[in-house]
Amino acid sequence: MSILQLPTADPCVILIDWHATLVDTHDAMYHAVDDVLPRLEELGLLEHLLAPDQSKTVEDAKLVKYVRDNQALHPRIVAERKISRTDIFEVLFGDNPDAKRRAHGAFDESYRKYVGEVTPLEPDTRVNLQALRELDITLGLISNRNREFMNHELAIVDDTGWEDLFDAMTCGNDVPHRKPHPDLLLKALEQLGRGAGEHVWYVGDSTTDVIAAKRAGVTAVFYNGAGWDQAWIDKIFPGTVRHPHRPDAVVDNLGELVDLARHMRAQHLRVERSQD
């Protein structure tokens, strides 16, 4: 099965991740992560780092080893800025919810010092979000970030704010468990009065986004803004028993997401007309 296949249904609702899908807040995020990693021993987290045989890929094992040895991210990872703090904590702590809860808590404490400028990841982000709304698609915003930070960033982005573009927003401290648990997505659907299903799409840039979508029972669209090649995408979504979750579609930018939604909507209308 190709992960570049089309979704099975057109979207009535699209839930979208915030950081590295819609906006760039890399500076603040990496500063906060830089604050957390030297505190791993103090936080009781050093002993909870994954062993090499627990890592998904060789690259993940190398990341964990570097953090264990240096209590910092490798400079190359910081320079490339292709991995989110959520994925960093997933790589470091795997399925250990208590360790991730403590790591996210420490991150939030640090992020408060750095939260500030937030810019659209793509220059035409607002235009594309409006285009989705014009297709009569309901939009919801999802973030592992605390509501305190999200309210601020949503209000200042683009110098105008994007509050008018979303009908729901759920944040990391709104639910018991952050992504990759499905709680955030299910909470947003509850706010919208909608149920999970293939007509709900969740768009995000990380492996945790795809896992959350699959666990929530919605269509997973991977936003490949980092420009990963097909070989790497296949590696991070191996489709194994241990790591079964794969995206239903991959888009490289929001324009492609709009085109995909239009295509699926047109297909749905053609099917409806043929049944009349």
Secondary structure as GFF3:
##gff-version 3
##sequence-region A 1 276
A	DSSP	beta_strand	13	17	.	.	.	ID=ss1
A	DSSP	beta_strand	23	24	.	.	.	ID=ss2
A	DSSP	alpha_helix	26	36	.	.	.	ID=ss3
A	DSSP	three_ten_helix	37	39	.	.	.	ID=ss4
A	DSSP	three_ten_helix	46	48	.	.	.	ID=ss5
A	DSSP	three_ten_helix	52	54	.	.	.	ID=ss6
A	DSSP	alpha_helix	58	70	.	.	.	ID=ss7
A	DSSP	alpha_helix	75	80	.	.	.	ID=ss8
A	DSSP	alpha_helix	85	93	.	.	.	ID=ss9
A	DSSP	alpha_helix	97	114	.	.	.	ID=ss10
A	DSSP	beta_strand	119	120	.	.	.	ID=ss11
A	DSSP	alpha_helix	125	134	.	.	.	ID=ss12
A	DSSP	beta_strand	138	142	.	.	.	ID=ss13
A	DSSP	alpha_helix	147	156	.	.	.	ID=ss14
A	DSSP	three_ten_helix	157	159	.	.	.	ID=ss15
A	DSSP	three_ten_helix	163	165	.	.	.	ID=ss16
A	DSSP	beta_strand	168	170	.	.	.	ID=ss17
A	DSSP	three_ten_helix	172	174	.	.	.	ID=ss18
A	DSSP	alpha_helix	183	192	.	.	.	ID=ss19
A	DSSP	beta_strand	200	204	.	.	.	ID=ss20
A	DSSP	alpha_helix	207	216	.	.	.	ID=ss21
A	DSSP	beta_strand	219	223	.	.	.	ID=ss22
A	DSSP	alpha_helix	230	236	.	.	.	ID=ss23
A	DSSP	beta_strand	249	251	.	.	.	ID=ss24
A	DSSP	alpha_helix	254	275	.	.	.	ID=ss25
###
